[in-house]
């Protein structure tokens, strides 16, 4: 999970944001406690102009240092300041507007053990409101709404993948309003039957990912990251951290430019918001893949190694959310400089050395040591069959951490830009170049992807086709007689059928028809499952390859078992065909055919063999230097 902000995922469990003392080089914190609040219905549906109150343990409203009443800004932000805060507070947001329409409802978030030096942004949302109800369980709130256990507030402000605010508001409109719907959901949560009420819309990308204009387009880069090609997004981000605010690149200057006026700040903040949104949404999407690998073997080395990096990722998340929050504040906000100083102090105390530490966790510099990337590969290879999806799973882990490394580089650049007397432009460029080099080295460290459409059996080191076409086939494709004169025919086992051969859409030219031993080993370990079902589930082999209504799972085999000729003296007189039944591993005779000795021998055999149907599957041995996972 990404526990950095407080709200709907921490109300019942206390604050999960990281704390720490400022380093000696940081300025001491000013007196008073800043409380950053973010009012959202979902990631791209902020509450604008909502009234914000903070209640103490006795239910009475706390008074700010300057005695002001706060309303949320256009992005849903409200930065409050108090002389001090009690151990338990409730943040309440009432009314306001959403997308130009009145929002009539009250949302709240309960925060326990609040300490200004430790906390992150308090997210106030429909989900935090359900969680704030008396006796409600956080775990059951997630179960009720179909939200994954790892999806926390930092994910919520980046993605509406599991909770769509527009859908929630539409249902509220039909059922009497937001307050009535929340009351209904609280009642549902308290039931013992564990109902599920989901608020999902069709898949879409948050429009905030394109809130700033740029030539390449953050949304296009974000879409590439979701397809596993995360490096263009990272390259764009790191290239955008410019050497000066007067240049073309503005990312990395948000903190340094606080207080310089609307025109300068807004331009920088738009660029920052778009870039950070693209990074964060990609992290959230890839998080599910990392969690899937962890669930595969809960006590694996991978699970342990990922756990050891969680504190660093939490710190990056914490500072990342702070930076995104700053980018949403109005330039004239009087508390913004103080909040900026707290963010700078946090980065200096927690993040300056974390790039090297993350790199060592991913790719250890000790010979023979196992890092996260190898451990992820080990988890996937332990499933026995390893295909392009398994390669992508490992690559997603690498991408997940690479995106964090890019976020970290941006944060360190933000920090260094606020201290021009200490850090030169060259020093900041070194940080960015080092981050780029580490990410590139990690990508190069990965094993090659298994070709799409093929799967490797890690027990035998053989690669198999997953959905070879055309299928089914008949026996006439595998045996031919060629007439070379009257009553004289020559037998041929075509290489294009038996191999070694090329297969359209796949690399390599050494694909061959399997023999009986190959097939027997392939379906070993199927237990009580039929072989076709087992291969579909475990190896993602298509039933359209392994079983059709015509082929019936009867696979043609290589010579000599699959095809045998009997001779009478010098002349071949009979052909016997055997096929391997992928369902249970039995070998069945497909027929015995008399071989004609006549001028029309080829046509006679073709017609006879066309009646024998089956499926074609191909296999090849991995070359000695061909590896897709660590052994």
N, C-alpha and C positions, 0 to 999 in steps of 0.2 A: 504494500500500500504506500501512499504518498502522504503521510500525516504532517502537514505543515500549517494548515489554517484551521481555525476552530469554528465549529458550527454544527451541522447536522450529524457528523460522524463522531463527535467527541463530547457532546453534551452530557451523556450519562457516564462517561468514562474519564473525564478530566481533559485537560489540555494536552495535546500531543505534539505541539511545536517544540523545537529544540531551544535550549537556553545555553547561556555561556557568558563568561565575563569578557568585557572588551579587552583587546590587547593593549599593551603599554603605549602603542603609537596612536591610539584612538582618543578623541576628546571625551571628557566625562559627559554622561547624559545629563540633560537639563532636568530640573525639578518637574514633577507632575507625571501623569500616566497618559500616554496616547492610546486611544482605542480605535483602530481602523475597522470599520463595518462595511460589508458589501452585501447589498440587498438584491437578490436575484431570484427569479422564478426558475430559470435554468441558465446555461452558459451564455446564451445570446439574448436573454430576456431580462434586462435589468429593470428595477423599479425606480423611476425618476421622480424626485420631489416628494418622496415618502417621509413622514415625520418619524424621527428616531428618538427613542427614550431608552435609558439604561436604568433598570430597577435593581435595588439591593436585595439582600436576603429577606427583608421584611416586606418587600413589594412596593416600597416607596421609591420615587424617581430620584436619581442622583443628579446633582447640579454640577455643571461643567465649571472649569476654572473661570471662564469669562461670563458665566451665567447665560449662555446663548442656547437657543433651541435649534437643533440641526435638522436639515432635510437632505435627502440623498441627491447626489449630482446625476448628470445624464447617464453615467455608466453604473449607477447604483451605489457609488461610494459615499461614505460620510466619515470624516476623520474627526473624532471627538477627543477632548482633553479634560482630565480630571486631576484633582490634587492627589488622589489615591483611589484605589479600587478595592472592594472587599473580595474575599475568597470566592464568592459565588455571585454571579450577576446574571441578569436576563436582559438581552437586547431585544427591543420591540420596535418593529417598523409598521406604521399604519398608513393606509391610503397611498396617494401618489398617482402616477400615470405609467402605462406600459404601451409603447408604440403609439402614443397620442390618445389612448383610451384611458378612462379612469380606472384605477385599481381600487376596488372596494374590498378591503380585507385587512387582517392583522396577522403578521408573521413574527415569529420570535425564535431566539436561540439562547439556550441556557449554557453558560460557561462556568465550569468549576475550577477552583484553585488558580484563579487569574493572577498573573504577575506580569507587569508591563514589559519587563526585560526578557520574558520568555515567550510571550504569545505571538501568534501571527494574526492574520486577518480573520475577523469573525464573520462567517457567511450566514446570512439570514435568508431562509428559503422555505418553501412548503415542507420539505423533508425535515429540516431542522425544527419546524413547528410541530410536526407529528412527534418527533423525538423528544421535544420539550414537555410533552404531556405527562402528567403524573403516572408513574408505574409502567411507562412504556419502555420496552427493551430495544436497544439499538440493533441488536442482531435480528430481532423479529421485524423491525422497521424495514431493514434491507430485504428480508425474505418476503415481506408483504409487497414491496414495490418491485421485486425482481432485480434488485441492484446487487452486483457481485460484492463479495466481502472485501475485496481490495479497493473498491471504488470509493474514494473519500472526497473531502471538500476540495482539495487541489485538483482532482479530476472533474468535480462538478462544475467548477468555474471555467473549465476548458472544453467540456464536451456535454452534449445532451443525448448521448447515445443510449443511456439507460433510463433517463428521466427527461421527458420532453415537456417544457413549460407551456408551449402552445396547446398541446393536447390536454394538459392539466387545466388550463384556463377554459378551454372549450367545454370540458366536462363540468367544471364549476359553474359555468354560465347556464348549463342545462339543469343543474341540481340545486339551485338556490344560492349560489355564491361560494367564494373561497372559504369563508369560515365554516359554512355548513359542510362543504366537502371535506375539509380537514377534520371536523368533528366525526364525520362518518368513517374516515380512514382510521382515526384513533380507535373508534369502536371496533372496527374490523381487526385492528392489530391486537386488541385485547381478547379476541376470541381464541379458543383453544384449537380450532380447526385449521389454523394457519392458512387463511385465504391468501390469494395473490391478486393484486390490482395493479396493472401495469399502465404506464403512461408513455407510450412509444409512438413515434411517427415514422414515416418512411425514411430510409437512410438519406442523410443530407449533410452537407458541410456547413459549419457555422459561418455566417456572413462576416463575422468579425475577423475572420482570417484574411479578408481582402479589404479591410477598412482603410488601409493606406495604399496609395497608388505607387506601383513600381513596375519597371519594365518586364521583369521575368514573371511576376505574379506569385505571391506567397501561396495562394490556394493551389496553383498548379504544382508547386514544389511540395506542398503538403500531400497532395494526391500521390506523387511519386514516392514519398516516404512510406505511405501506407502499402504501396506495392513492393516494398523492400528496398527501393533505391533511395536511401536516406541521404546519401552523400551530396546530391545537388542542393538539398535544403540546407545542410550544414555548411556547404561551401558558400552559399548565398549569405547565410547569417554571418559567418566569420568575415567574409569580404565586406560586409556592411558596417563593420565596426571601424569607423573611419578615424583617420589621424587627427582631424580637427572638425569642429562643428561648421566651419565654413565650406568644407568639402562636400562632395556628393553623398557620402555615406554618413548617416546620422545615428545609427544604432550604437549604443555604448556611451551616449552622452546625456542620458535622461537625468541622472542624479546630479551631474556637474552643472546642468543648466537650470536647475530649479531656482526660480526667483528672477529670471532674466526677461520675463515678459511673455505675453500671449503668443506673438508671432513665432518667436524662436522655439518656445516650449511646445506649442501645439504641433509644429512640424516634426520635432524630434519624437514626441510622444506617439504620434500616429505611426511613424516608422517602427518604433519600439513595440507598440501594441500588436501590430500585424505580425512582426517577426516572432515575438514571444508566443503569440497565439498559435502560429503554425508549428513551432517547436513543441509546445505543451500538448496540443491535440495529437501530434504524432506520438509523443511519449505515452499518452493515455491509451491510444490504440494498441501500441506495442506491448503495453503492460499486460494485457490479457494473454498474449503469447508467452511472456515470461512466467506468468502465474500457471499457465498450462504445463509448461516444462517442469515447474516446481512440484505441481500436484502429481506428476507421473511417478516420482519417487521422492516422497516427502523427506526422508532422512538421507537423501543422497548427498554426495560431496557438493553438487551444484546448489542444493538447498542451503547448505551451510555457508558456502562462499557468498551467495547472494545476500544472505542474512548479515554477513560481516560488512557489506557495503551499505546497508540500509541507513545507517546513521549519516553517512556522507550524502546519500541521495535526499534524505530528509532535509539536511541543511541547504542543499541546492534548491529544493522545492520551496523552503521557507523564504529564502532570499528572492527567488524567482517571483513568488506571489507578491512580495513586498514591492518589487520593481514594477510589476504589472499594475499594482494598485496605485503607485505613484503616477504612472502614465495616465491614469484616469482622473486624477485630481485636477481641479481648476488651477491655472497658474497663480491666481490671487489667493489661494487658500492659505490662511495665516499659519496653520500648523504644518504645512508641507515641508518647510526647511528642517523642522525638528524631526519629522518622520524620515526625511532623507538622511539626516545624520544618524539616526538609529539603524537604518538599513546599511549605510556605509560601515558603521561599527560592527554590525553583525557579519558582513562579508569579510572584514578584516580579521575578525576573531575566529571564524569557522572555515573559510574556504580557500585561502591563498595557496595552500599546499596540496589540495585535494586532487588536482589533475594527475600528478605523479602517482598518488596512492591508488586512484581508480585504474590507471594503466597497469600497475603491478598486479592488481586483483584480476584483471582480464587476461593479461599475458605475463606470467611471472618471469622475473629475470634470473631465477634460480633454476639450473638445469634439472629436468625431471619433475619439477613441481607442476601441479595441476591448477590451472586458472579457471575462471568462470567460463570462458569460451570452450575450452576442452571439456570441462565438466558438463556443459550443455550438450555437446556432441555425444558424450558418453551416455547421457540419459536417453537421447534419441536412438542411439545405436543399440541400446539395451532392449528396445522394442523388437529386435531381430531384423525387421525389414526397414530399409532406409531409402527413402525416395526424395523427390524434389520438395515435398512438404516438410520432411525432416530437415533438409538443408535450409529451407526457409525459416524453420523454427530457430535453428542455431543463428542464422543471419539476423533474425529479429532480435535476439538477445544482444548481439553486437550492435545493432542499430539503436536499441533502447539505451544502451550505455553511451553510445556515440552522441546521441541527442542530449543526454545529460552533460557530456563533456563540452558540447557546444554551448549549452546554457551556462555552464560554469565559466567558460572563456568570456562570454558576454558579461557576466557578473564581475569577474575580475577586471575586465576592461572598464566597466562602470566605476569600480572602486578606484582604479589607478587614475582615471580622468579627473576624479575629485581631488587628487593630490599631485598637481603638476610640478610642485617643487621637489617631489620625491621620485616620481616616475616620468621618464621621458616618453616621447612617442615611440622611440626604438624599443623601450622596455615593453610597452603594450603590444607592439607588433611581434615581439619575441613570444609573448604569451599566446597570441593567436596562431603564430606559425608552429609553435610547439604542439598546440592542441590539434591543428590540422595534421601534422606529421604523426602524432600518436594514433589518430583515427585512421589514417591511411595505413599505418603499420598493422593495426588490429585487423583491418579488412584484408590485408595481404596474408595475415596469419591464418585466416580461415581456410578450410579445405574447399576444393571446388564443389559446385552444386551438382547433384545427381541430375542428369538430363531429364527434362519433363517427359513423361511417358515411359520411364524405366524405373526399376526398383532393384536395390542390391540386397541379397540375402547375406546378412553379416556372418552367418554360420558357415557358409560355403564360399564366400567371396565371389559369387556369381551374380551377374546382372541379368534381369529378366524384363521382357516387354510387359507393359501393363494393359495396353489396349491395342494390340496389333490388328490391323485391317488389311485385306478383307477377311472376314470370318462370318460364317463357317466356310470351309473349303472341302473339296472332294479329293479322292485319292489320285485322280488323273493328273493333278498338279505335281505329284511326287514321282511318277514313274512313266516313262515314255519308251515306245518302241519306234525305231526309225528304219524305214525300209531302204535297203541298199541294193535292191535287185530282187528278182523273182524268188520267192520262198527263202529270203535271207533277211532277217531283221536283227538290229542291234539295240540292246537295252541301254537306257540312259537314266541316271538319277540327277535331275537338273540342279545345278548349283544355286540357281535363283530360288529354289524351294528348300533345299537342304542346308544351304550355306557352305562355307562362309559367304555372307552376303551383306549388302547394305539394306537398311530399312528406312523408308521415307519418314522424315521428321526426327530421326535419331542419329547421333554420331556413330562412328566406328563402322568397320566393314567386316567384322568377324562374328556376326550373329549366326547361330546354327540352330538346327532342330535339336531339342533335348533328347537324351536317351532315358531309359527306364530309371536308372539310378538318380539322374537329375530330378525327375518328377517325384520320385519317392522321398528324397530329402526335402524337396520343396514343400510338401504337404505334411511333413513330420511335425509333430507338436500341435496338430489340429484338435486333439482331444476328441470330444464327442461330436464336434462340428463336421459337417461335410466339407470336403476339400475346397469346393468352389466358394462356399460361404466363408470359410477360413481365409482364403486368399483375398477375397473381397474386403474383409474386415481388417486383416493384419497387413496385407501387402498392397491394398488399394488396387488390386487387379480387377479390371472390368468384367462383369458377367458377359458382356457382349464379346469379349475375347474368349473367356474360359467356358462359357456355356451358352448355347443358343437352342432354340426349339428344334433346329435341324442337327446341330453338332452334338447336343446332349452331353457336353463335357468330355467327349471322347477325343483325346489329344493324339495327333500323329507323332510318332517317335522316329528317331534317327535309325540308321542301319547299325548293326545287322538285326537287332531284335524287331524293330518296326517293319522291316522289309526284308524278306528272305526268298531266294530263288532256289528251286529244286531242279536238278539236271538229270537227264537221261542220256548218259554217255556224254557227247559233246554239245548237246542241244538243251537249252533251258526250256522246261515244259510247264512249270507251275510257279506262281507268285503268291506268297502268303503275307498278309498284312495283319499287324497287331497294333492296337491303340491302347493308350493309358487312360483309364477312367479317373478323372480328377476328383470325382465324388468320394471314392473310397480307396483308391490306390490299386485297384485290380487291373489286370491286363487282359484285354479281350481280343479275340481274333475277329478281324473285320471281314474275312473271306479268303478263299483260295481260288485262284483264277488260272485257267489253262492259258498258256502263252501260245498264240497262233503262229504258224510258220507259213505265212502267205503274204501276198503283195499288199493286202489291206490290214496288216497286223496292227498298225498304229491306231486306225479307226476302230477296230474291234476292241482293243484294250481300252481306249479312251471311253467308249460307251459303257464297257463293263465297270471300270473303276469309278466312273461318275456316280455310280449308285452308292459308293461308300463315302459317307459324310463324316466330318470331324472338325476339330478346331486346331488352329496353328498358333503355337506359342514359341517364342525364340529366346535363346539364352547365350551368354558369352562369359568367358572367364575374365576377371579383372587382370589387367597387366600388372607386372611386379611393382611399377612405380605409380599405379593408379589408385588413389585413396580419396575417399569422400568423408571419412570420419577417422578419429584417432583410435588406434587399436590398444 
